[in-house]
Amino acid sequence: MISPYPPGVPVVAPGEVVTDEVLDYLRSGAEHGVLIPDAADSSVRTLRVVAKA
């Protein structure tokens, strides 16, 4: 789950497909000082994902 703060509302939930629009939103926020505490990479340049086998 990825919940930028503020506001702290999840943008990405487990099982969700991460789209270019979601990545653009998260990266823009990170560039403007929004905290992304749930992501393995708080700049959201890389994502850690688990693929279903």
C-alpha distance matrix in Angstrom:
0.0 3.8 6.5 9.9 12.7 15.0 14.3 11.0 10.0 6.5 7.5 5.3 4.6 5.8 9.2 9.2 11.7 11.0 14.3 16.5 16.3 12.6 13.2 16.4 14.9 12.4 15.3 17.8 16.1 15.8 19.5 20.4 19.2 15.9 13.8 10.4 10.0 6.5 7.6 10.4 12.6 12.5 14.9 12.6 15.8 14.3 11.1 10.8 10.5 12.1 14.8 16.5 20.1
3.8 0.0 3.8 6.4 9.7 12.0 11.7 8.9 8.5 5.5 5.8 5.1 6.8 9.0 12.0 10.9 12.5 10.7 13.3 14.8 14.3 10.5 10.8 13.5 11.8 8.9 11.9 14.2 12.3 12.1 15.7 16.7 15.5 12.2 10.4 7.0 7.6 5.1 5.8 9.4 10.6 9.7 11.8 9.8 13.4 12.7 10.2 11.1 11.8 14.2 16.9 19.1 22.6
6.5 3.8 0.0 3.8 6.4 8.5 8.0 5.2 5.3 4.0 5.6 7.1 8.8 11.7 14.8 13.4 15.3 13.4 15.5 16.7 15.3 11.7 12.5 14.4 11.7 9.2 12.4 13.9 11.2 11.6 15.3 15.3 13.9 10.2 8.7 6.4 7.2 6.2 8.2 12.0 12.8 10.8 12.9 11.7 15.5 15.6 13.6 14.8 15.6 17.9 20.6 22.6 26.2
9.9 6.4 3.8 0.0 3.8 5.9 6.5 5.3 6.8 7.0 7.4 9.6 12.1 15.1 17.9 16.1 17.3 14.8 16.2 16.5 14.9 11.6 11.8 12.9 10.0 7.4 10.2 11.0 7.9 8.4 12.0 11.6 10.2 6.4 5.6 4.6 6.9 7.8 9.0 12.7 12.3 9.5 11.0 10.7 14.4 15.4 14.3 16.2 17.6 20.4 23.0 25.4 28.9
12.7 9.7 6.4 3.8 0.0 2.9 4.7 4.4 7.6 9.3 10.6 13.1 15.2 18.1 21.2 19.6 21.0 18.6 19.9 20.0 18.2 15.1 15.4 15.9 12.8 10.6 12.9 13.0 9.3 9.8 13.0 11.7 9.5 5.9 5.1 6.4 7.7 9.7 11.7 15.0 14.7 11.3 13.1 13.7 17.3 18.5 17.7 19.4 21.0 23.7 26.5 28.8 32.3
15.0 12.0 8.5 5.9 2.9 0.0 3.1 5.1 7.9 10.6 11.7 14.7 16.9 20.1 23.0 21.1 22.5 20.2 21.0 21.1 18.7 16.0 16.7 16.7 13.2 11.8 14.1 13.4 9.7 11.0 13.7 11.6 9.8 6.6 7.2 9.0 10.6 12.5 14.5 17.8 17.3 13.9 15.2 15.8 19.3 20.9 20.1 22.0 23.4 26.1 28.8 31.0 34.6
14.3 11.7 8.0 6.5 4.7 3.1 0.0 3.8 5.6 8.9 10.3 13.6 15.4 18.9 21.7 19.8 21.4 19.4 20.3 20.8 18.2 15.5 16.8 17.0 13.3 12.3 15.2 14.5 11.1 13.0 15.8 13.8 12.5 9.1 9.6 10.6 12.0 13.2 15.3 18.9 18.7 15.6 17.0 17.0 20.6 21.9 20.7 22.4 23.4 25.8 28.3 30.2 33.9
11.0 8.9 5.2 5.3 4.4 5.1 3.8 0.0 3.8 6.4 8.9 11.5 12.7 15.9 19.0 17.6 19.7 17.9 19.5 20.5 18.4 15.1 16.3 17.3 14.0 12.2 15.3 15.6 12.2 13.3 16.7 15.5 13.7 10.0 9.1 9.0 9.5 10.1 12.7 16.3 16.8 14.1 16.1 15.8 19.6 20.2 18.6 19.8 20.7 22.9 25.5 27.4 31.0
10.0 8.5 5.3 6.8 7.6 7.9 5.6 3.8 0.0 3.8 6.4 9.3 10.3 13.8 16.5 14.9 17.1 15.9 17.4 18.8 16.5 13.3 15.3 16.5 13.2 12.1 15.6 16.0 13.2 14.8 18.1 17.2 16.1 12.3 11.9 10.9 11.8 11.3 13.5 17.3 18.0 15.7 17.5 16.3 20.0 20.4 18.4 19.5 19.8 21.7 24.0 25.5 29.2
6.5 5.5 4.0 7.0 9.3 10.6 8.9 6.4 3.8 0.0 3.8 5.6 6.6 10.1 12.8 11.3 13.6 12.6 14.6 16.5 14.8 11.3 13.1 15.2 12.4 10.9 14.6 15.8 13.5 14.6 18.1 18.0 17.1 13.4 12.5 10.3 11.1 9.4 11.2 14.9 15.9 14.4 16.2 14.4 18.0 17.8 15.3 16.2 16.1 18.0 20.1 21.7 25.4
7.5 5.8 5.6 7.4 10.6 11.7 10.3 8.9 6.4 3.8 0.0 3.8 6.6 10.3 12.1 9.6 11.1 9.5 11.0 12.8 11.0 7.5 9.7 11.7 9.2 8.3 12.0 13.3 11.7 13.2 16.4 16.7 16.5 13.0 12.8 10.4 12.3 10.6 11.1 14.8 15.2 13.8 14.8 12.5 15.8 15.8 13.7 15.2 14.9 17.2 18.9 20.8 24.5
5.3 5.1 7.1 9.6 13.1 14.7 13.6 11.5 9.3 5.6 3.8 0.0 3.8 6.9 8.6 6.5 8.3 7.1 9.8 12.2 11.5 7.9 9.6 12.6 11.1 9.7 13.0 15.1 14.0 14.7 18.0 19.0 18.6 15.3 14.5 11.4 12.6 10.0 9.9 13.1 14.1 13.7 14.9 11.9 14.9 14.1 11.3 12.3 11.5 13.5 15.2 17.0 20.7
4.6 6.8 8.8 12.1 15.2 16.9 15.4 12.7 10.3 6.6 6.6 3.8 0.0 3.8 6.3 5.6 8.8 9.2 12.3 15.3 14.9 11.5 13.2 16.3 14.8 13.4 16.6 18.8 17.5 18.1 21.5 22.4 21.7 18.3 17.0 13.8 14.1 10.9 11.5 14.2 16.1 16.1 17.8 14.9 17.8 16.4 13.1 13.0 11.5 12.5 14.2 15.3 19.1
5.8 9.0 11.7 15.1 18.1 20.1 18.9 15.9 13.8 10.1 10.3 6.9 3.8 0.0 3.8 5.5 8.8 10.0 13.6 16.8 17.1 14.0 15.1 18.6 17.7 16.0 18.8 21.5 20.4 20.5 23.9 25.2 24.4 21.1 19.4 15.9 15.6 12.0 12.2 14.1 16.5 17.3 19.2 16.2 18.6 16.5 12.8 11.7 9.5 9.5 11.2 11.9 15.6
9.2 12.0 14.8 17.9 21.2 23.0 21.7 19.0 16.5 12.8 12.1 8.6 6.3 3.8 0.0 3.8 6.7 9.2 12.5 16.0 16.8 14.2 15.6 19.1 18.7 17.5 20.1 22.8 22.3 22.6 25.7 27.2 26.8 23.7 22.3 18.8 18.9 15.3 14.9 16.6 18.6 19.8 21.2 17.7 19.7 17.4 13.8 12.8 9.8 9.1 9.4 9.6 13.4
9.2 10.9 13.4 16.1 19.6 21.1 19.8 17.6 14.9 11.3 9.6 6.5 5.6 5.5 3.8 0.0 3.8 6.2 9.1 12.7 13.2 10.8 12.6 15.8 15.4 14.8 17.5 19.9 19.6 20.3 23.3 24.6 24.7 21.6 20.8 17.4 18.3 15.1 14.4 16.6 18.0 18.7 19.6 16.0 18.0 16.3 13.1 13.2 10.5 11.1 11.3 12.2 15.9
11.7 12.5 15.3 17.3 21.0 22.5 21.4 19.7 17.1 13.6 11.1 8.3 8.8 8.8 6.7 3.8 0.0 3.8 6.2 9.9 11.1 9.5 10.9 14.1 14.5 14.3 16.4 18.9 19.4 20.0 22.5 24.2 24.8 22.0 21.6 18.2 19.7 16.7 15.3 17.1 17.9 18.8 19.0 15.2 16.5 15.0 12.2 12.9 10.3 11.4 10.9 12.3 15.6
11.0 10.7 13.4 14.8 18.6 20.2 19.4 17.9 15.9 12.6 9.5 7.1 9.2 10.0 9.2 6.2 3.8 0.0 3.8 6.9 8.3 6.3 7.1 10.5 11.2 10.8 12.7 15.2 15.9 16.5 18.8 20.7 21.4 18.9 18.6 15.4 17.3 14.8 12.9 14.9 15.0 15.8 15.5 11.8 13.1 12.0 9.7 11.4 9.8 12.0 12.3 14.6 17.8
14.3 13.3 15.5 16.2 19.9 21.0 20.3 19.5 17.4 14.6 11.0 9.8 12.3 13.6 12.5 9.1 6.2 3.8 0.0 3.8 5.3 5.3 6.4 8.7 10.0 10.9 12.3 14.2 15.6 16.7 18.4 20.2 21.6 19.4 19.9 17.1 19.6 17.6 15.6 17.6 17.0 17.4 16.4 12.9 13.7 13.4 12.1 14.4 13.1 15.5 15.3 17.5 20.5
16.5 14.8 16.7 16.5 20.0 21.1 20.8 20.5 18.8 16.5 12.8 12.2 15.3 16.8 16.0 12.7 9.9 6.9 3.8 0.0 3.8 5.5 5.1 6.1 8.6 9.9 10.3 11.9 14.1 15.2 16.1 18.2 20.1 18.5 19.4 17.0 20.0 18.6 16.2 18.1 16.7 16.9 15.1 11.9 12.1 12.7 12.5 15.5 15.0 17.8 17.9 20.4 23.2
16.3 14.3 15.3 14.9 18.2 18.7 18.2 18.4 16.5 14.8 11.0 11.5 14.9 17.1 16.8 13.2 11.1 8.3 5.3 3.8 0.0 3.8 5.4 5.1 6.2 8.7 9.9 10.5 12.3 14.3 15.3 16.6 18.6 16.8 18.2 16.3 19.5 18.5 16.7 19.2 17.8 17.2 15.6 12.8 13.8 14.9 14.5 17.6 17.2 20.0 20.4 22.7 25.7
12.6 10.5 11.7 11.6 15.1 16.0 15.5 15.1 13.3 11.3 7.5 7.9 11.5 14.0 14.2 10.8 9.5 6.3 5.3 5.5 3.8 0.0 3.8 5.5 5.1 6.2 8.5 9.9 10.7 12.4 14.3 15.6 16.8 14.5 15.4 13.1 16.1 14.8 13.3 16.1 15.1 14.4 13.5 10.5 12.4 13.1 12.1 14.9 14.7 17.6 18.4 20.8 24.1
13.2 10.8 12.5 11.8 15.4 16.7 16.8 16.3 15.3 13.1 9.7 9.6 13.2 15.1 15.6 12.6 10.9 7.1 6.4 5.1 5.4 3.8 0.0 3.8 5.4 5.1 5.9 8.3 9.8 10.4 12.0 14.1 15.4 13.7 14.4 12.0 15.1 14.1 11.8 14.0 12.4 12.1 10.5 7.4 8.7 9.8 9.6 13.0 13.5 16.8 17.9 20.9 23.9
16.4 13.5 14.4 12.9 15.9 16.7 17.0 17.3 16.5 15.2 11.7 12.6 16.3 18.6 19.1 15.8 14.1 10.5 8.7 6.1 5.1 5.5 3.8 0.0 3.8 5.6 5.2 5.9 8.5 9.9 10.4 12.2 14.4 13.2 14.9 13.4 16.9 16.7 14.6 16.8 14.6 13.6 11.3 9.3 10.1 12.3 13.0 16.5 17.2 20.6 21.6 24.5 27.5
14.9 11.8 11.7 10.0 12.8 13.2 13.3 14.0 13.2 12.4 9.2 11.1 14.8 17.7 18.7 15.4 14.5 11.2 10.0 8.6 6.2 5.1 5.4 3.8 0.0 3.8 5.6 5.2 6.2 8.7 10.0 10.8 12.6 10.7 12.6 11.5 15.1 15.1 13.8 16.8 15.0 13.2 11.6 10.0 12.0 14.1 14.1 17.4 18.1 21.4 22.7 25.4 28.6
12.4 8.9 9.2 7.4 10.6 11.8 12.3 12.2 12.1 10.9 8.3 9.7 13.4 16.0 17.5 14.8 14.3 10.8 10.9 9.9 8.7 6.2 5.1 5.6 3.8 0.0 3.8 5.5 5.2 6.2 8.7 10.0 10.8 8.6 9.7 8.0 11.6 11.7 10.2 13.1 11.4 9.5 8.4 6.8 9.6 11.4 11.4 14.5 15.8 19.2 21.0 23.9 27.1
15.3 11.9 12.4 10.2 12.9 14.1 15.2 15.3 15.6 14.6 12.0 13.0 16.6 18.8 20.1 17.5 16.4 12.7 12.3 10.3 9.9 8.5 5.9 5.2 5.6 3.8 0.0 3.8 5.4 5.0 6.1 8.6 10.0 9.2 10.5 9.4 13.0 13.6 11.4 13.5 10.7 9.1 6.5 5.8 7.3 10.2 11.4 15.0 16.7 20.4 22.2 25.4 28.4
17.8 14.2 13.9 11.0 13.0 13.4 14.5 15.6 16.0 15.8 13.3 15.1 18.8 21.5 22.8 19.9 18.9 15.2 14.2 11.9 10.5 9.9 8.3 5.9 5.2 5.5 3.8 0.0 3.8 5.5 5.1 6.4 8.9 8.6 11.2 11.1 14.9 16.1 14.5 16.8 14.1 11.8 9.3 9.5 10.8 14.0 15.2 18.7 20.3 23.9 25.7 28.7 31.8
16.1 12.3 11.2 7.9 9.3 9.7 11.1 12.2 13.2 13.5 11.7 14.0 17.5 20.4 22.3 19.6 19.4 15.9 15.6 14.1 12.3 10.7 9.8 8.5 6.2 5.2 5.4 3.8 0.0 3.8 5.4 5.1 6.4 5.1 7.9 8.5 12.2 13.8 13.0 15.8 13.5 10.5 9.1 9.7 12.1 14.8 15.5 18.6 20.4 23.9 26.0 28.9 32.1
15.8 12.1 11.6 8.4 9.8 11.0 13.0 13.3 14.8 14.6 13.2 14.7 18.1 20.5 22.6 20.3 20.0 16.5 16.7 15.2 14.3 12.4 10.4 9.9 8.7 6.2 5.0 5.5 3.8 0.0 3.8 5.4 5.3 4.9 6.4 6.8 10.3 12.3 11.1 13.2 10.5 7.3 5.7 7.5 9.8 12.6 13.7 16.8 19.1 22.7 25.1 28.3 31.3
19.5 15.7 15.3 12.0 13.0 13.7 15.8 16.7 18.1 18.1 16.4 18.0 21.5 23.9 25.7 23.3 22.5 18.8 18.4 16.1 15.3 14.3 12.0 10.4 10.0 8.7 6.1 5.1 5.4 3.8 0.0 3.8 5.7 7.4 9.5 10.6 13.9 16.0 14.5 16.1 12.9 10.2 7.5 9.7 10.7 14.2 16.1 19.4 21.8 25.5 27.7 31.0 33.9
20.4 16.7 15.3 11.6 11.7 11.6 13.8 15.5 17.2 18.0 16.7 19.0 22.4 25.2 27.2 24.6 24.2 20.7 20.2 18.2 16.6 15.6 14.1 12.2 10.8 10.0 8.6 6.4 5.1 5.4 3.8 0.0 3.8 5.9 9.2 11.2 14.5 17.0 16.3 18.4 15.6 12.3 10.5 12.6 14.3 17.5 18.9 22.1 24.4 27.9 30.2 33.3 36.4
19.2 15.5 13.9 10.2 9.5 9.8 12.5 13.7 16.1 17.1 16.5 18.6 21.7 24.4 26.8 24.7 24.8 21.4 21.6 20.1 18.6 16.8 15.4 14.4 12.6 10.8 10.0 8.9 6.4 5.3 5.7 3.8 0.0 3.8 6.3 9.1 11.8 14.9 14.6 16.7 14.2 10.6 9.8 12.4 14.6 17.4 18.6 21.3 23.8 27.3 29.9 33.0 36.1
15.9 12.2 10.2 6.4 5.9 6.6 9.1 10.0 12.3 13.4 13.0 15.3 18.3 21.1 23.7 21.6 22.0 18.9 19.4 18.5 16.8 14.5 13.7 13.2 10.7 8.6 9.2 8.6 5.1 4.9 7.4 5.9 3.8 0.0 3.8 6.5 9.4 12.1 12.4 15.1 13.3 9.5 9.7 11.3 14.3 16.6 17.0 19.5 21.6 24.9 27.6 30.4 33.7
13.8 10.4 8.7 5.6 5.1 7.2 9.6 9.1 11.9 12.5 12.8 14.5 17.0 19.4 22.3 20.8 21.6 18.6 19.9 19.4 18.2 15.4 14.4 14.9 12.6 9.7 10.5 11.2 7.9 6.4 9.5 9.2 6.3 3.8 0.0 3.8 5.8 9.0 9.7 12.2 11.0 7.3 8.9 10.6 13.8 15.4 15.4 17.4 19.8 22.8 25.8 28.7 31.9
10.4 7.0 6.4 4.6 6.4 9.0 10.6 9.0 10.9 10.3 10.4 11.4 13.8 15.9 18.8 17.4 18.2 15.4 17.1 17.0 16.3 13.1 12.0 13.4 11.5 8.0 9.4 11.1 8.5 6.8 10.6 11.2 9.1 6.5 3.8 0.0 3.8 5.8 6.1 9.1 8.3 5.1 7.4 8.0 11.6 12.5 12.0 13.8 16.0 19.1 22.1 24.9 28.1
10.0 7.6 7.2 6.9 7.7 10.6 12.0 9.5 11.8 11.1 12.3 12.6 14.1 15.6 18.9 18.3 19.7 17.3 19.6 20.0 19.5 16.1 15.1 16.9 15.1 11.6 13.0 14.9 12.2 10.3 13.9 14.5 11.8 9.4 5.8 3.8 0.0 3.8 5.8 8.1 8.7 6.3 9.8 10.4 13.8 13.9 12.9 13.7 16.0 18.6 22.0 24.6 27.7
6.5 5.1 6.2 7.8 9.7 12.5 13.2 10.1 11.3 9.4 10.6 10.0 10.9 12.0 15.3 15.1 16.7 14.8 17.6 18.6 18.5 14.8 14.1 16.7 15.1 11.7 13.6 16.1 13.8 12.3 16.0 17.0 14.9 12.1 9.0 5.8 3.8 0.0 3.8 6.6 8.5 7.6 11.0 10.2 13.6 12.9 10.9 11.0 12.9 15.2 18.5 21.0 24.1
7.6 5.8 8.2 9.0 11.7 14.5 15.3 12.7 13.5 11.2 11.1 9.9 11.5 12.2 14.9 14.4 15.3 12.9 15.6 16.2 16.7 13.3 11.8 14.6 13.8 10.2 11.4 14.5 13.0 11.1 14.5 16.3 14.6 12.4 9.7 6.1 5.8 3.8 0.0 3.8 5.2 5.4 8.4 7.0 10.1 9.1 7.3 8.0 10.4 13.3 16.6 19.5 22.5
10.4 9.4 12.0 12.7 15.0 17.8 18.9 16.3 17.3 14.9 14.8 13.1 14.2 14.1 16.6 16.6 17.1 14.9 17.6 18.1 19.2 16.1 14.0 16.8 16.8 13.1 13.5 16.8 15.8 13.2 16.1 18.4 16.7 15.1 12.2 9.1 8.1 6.6 3.8 0.0 3.8 6.2 9.0 8.1 10.0 8.2 6.9 6.6 9.9 12.7 16.1 19.3 21.8
12.6 10.6 12.8 12.3 14.7 17.3 18.7 16.8 18.0 15.9 15.2 14.1 16.1 16.5 18.6 18.0 17.9 15.0 17.0 16.7 17.8 15.1 12.4 14.6 15.0 11.4 10.7 14.1 13.5 10.5 12.9 15.6 14.2 13.3 11.0 8.3 8.7 8.5 5.2 3.8 0.0 3.8 5.5 5.3 6.8 6.2 6.7 8.2 11.7 15.0 18.1 21.5 23.9
12.5 9.7 10.8 9.5 11.3 13.9 15.6 14.1 15.7 14.4 13.8 13.7 16.1 17.3 19.8 18.7 18.8 15.8 17.4 16.9 17.2 14.4 12.1 13.6 13.2 9.5 9.1 11.8 10.5 7.3 10.2 12.3 10.6 9.5 7.3 5.1 6.3 7.6 5.4 6.2 3.8 0.0 3.8 5.3 8.0 8.8 9.4 11.3 14.4 17.8 20.8 24.1 26.8
14.9 11.8 12.9 11.0 13.1 15.2 17.0 16.1 17.5 16.2 14.8 14.9 17.8 19.2 21.2 19.6 19.0 15.5 16.4 15.1 15.6 13.5 10.5 11.3 11.6 8.4 6.5 9.3 9.1 5.7 7.5 10.5 9.8 9.7 8.9 7.4 9.8 11.0 8.4 9.0 5.5 3.8 0.0 3.8 5.4 7.8 9.6 12.5 15.5 19.1 21.7 25.2 27.8
12.6 9.8 11.7 10.7 13.7 15.8 17.0 15.8 16.3 14.4 12.5 11.9 14.9 16.2 17.7 16.0 15.2 11.8 12.9 11.9 12.8 10.5 7.4 9.3 10.0 6.8 5.8 9.5 9.7 7.5 9.7 12.6 12.4 11.3 10.6 8.0 10.4 10.2 7.0 8.1 5.3 5.3 3.8 0.0 3.8 5.3 6.4 9.7 12.2 16.0 18.3 21.7 24.4
15.8 13.4 15.5 14.4 17.3 19.3 20.6 19.6 20.0 18.0 15.8 14.9 17.8 18.6 19.7 18.0 16.5 13.1 13.7 12.1 13.8 12.4 8.7 10.1 12.0 9.6 7.3 10.8 12.1 9.8 10.7 14.3 14.6 14.3 13.8 11.6 13.8 13.6 10.1 10.0 6.8 8.0 5.4 3.8 0.0 3.8 6.9 10.4 13.0 16.7 18.6 22.2 24.5
14.3 12.7 15.6 15.4 18.5 20.9 21.9 20.2 20.4 17.8 15.8 14.1 16.4 16.5 17.4 16.3 15.0 12.0 13.4 12.7 14.9 13.1 9.8 12.3 14.1 11.4 10.2 14.0 14.8 12.6 14.2 17.5 17.4 16.6 15.4 12.5 13.9 12.9 9.1 8.2 6.2 8.8 7.8 5.3 3.8 0.0 3.8 6.9 9.6 13.2 15.2 18.9 21.1
11.1 10.2 13.6 14.3 17.7 20.1 20.7 18.6 18.4 15.3 13.7 11.3 13.1 12.8 13.8 13.1 12.2 9.7 12.1 12.5 14.5 12.1 9.6 13.0 14.1 11.4 11.4 15.2 15.5 13.7 16.1 18.9 18.6 17.0 15.4 12.0 12.9 10.9 7.3 6.9 6.7 9.4 9.6 6.4 6.9 3.8 0.0 3.8 6.1 9.9 12.2 15.7 18.2
10.8 11.1 14.8 16.2 19.4 22.0 22.4 19.8 19.5 16.2 15.2 12.3 13.0 11.7 12.8 13.2 12.9 11.4 14.4 15.5 17.6 14.9 13.0 16.5 17.4 14.5 15.0 18.7 18.6 16.8 19.4 22.1 21.3 19.5 17.4 13.8 13.7 11.0 8.0 6.6 8.2 11.3 12.5 9.7 10.4 6.9 3.8 0.0 3.8 7.0 9.9 13.4 15.7
10.5 11.8 15.6 17.6 21.0 23.4 23.4 20.7 19.8 16.1 14.9 11.5 11.5 9.5 9.8 10.5 10.3 9.8 13.1 15.0 17.2 14.7 13.5 17.2 18.1 15.8 16.7 20.3 20.4 19.1 21.8 24.4 23.8 21.6 19.8 16.0 16.0 12.9 10.4 9.9 11.7 14.4 15.5 12.2 13.0 9.6 6.1 3.8 0.0 3.8 6.4 9.8 12.4
12.1 14.2 17.9 20.4 23.7 26.1 25.8 22.9 21.7 18.0 17.2 13.5 12.5 9.5 9.1 11.1 11.4 12.0 15.5 17.8 20.0 17.6 16.8 20.6 21.4 19.2 20.4 23.9 23.9 22.7 25.5 27.9 27.3 24.9 22.8 19.1 18.6 15.2 13.3 12.7 15.0 17.8 19.1 16.0 16.7 13.2 9.9 7.0 3.8 0.0 3.8 6.6 9.2
14.8 16.9 20.6 23.0 26.5 28.8 28.3 25.5 24.0 20.1 18.9 15.2 14.2 11.2 9.4 11.3 10.9 12.3 15.3 17.9 20.4 18.4 17.9 21.6 22.7 21.0 22.2 25.7 26.0 25.1 27.7 30.2 29.9 27.6 25.8 22.1 22.0 18.5 16.6 16.1 18.1 20.8 21.7 18.3 18.6 15.2 12.2 9.9 6.4 3.8 0.0 3.8 6.2
16.5 19.1 22.6 25.4 28.8 31.0 30.2 27.4 25.5 21.7 20.8 17.0 15.3 11.9 9.6 12.2 12.3 14.6 17.5 20.4 22.7 20.8 20.9 24.5 25.4 23.9 25.4 28.7 28.9 28.3 31.0 33.3 33.0 30.4 28.7 24.9 24.6 21.0 19.5 19.3 21.5 24.1 25.2 21.7 22.2 18.9 15.7 13.4 9.8 6.6 3.8 0.0 3.8
20.1 22.6 26.2 28.9 32.3 34.6 33.9 31.0 29.2 25.4 24.5 20.7 19.1 15.6 13.4 15.9 15.6 17.8 20.5 23.2 25.7 24.1 23.9 27.5 28.6 27.1 28.4 31.8 32.1 31.3 33.9 36.4 36.1 33.7 31.9 28.1 27.7 24.1 22.5 21.8 23.9 26.8 27.8 24.4 24.5 21.1 18.2 15.7 12.4 9.2 6.2 3.8 0.0
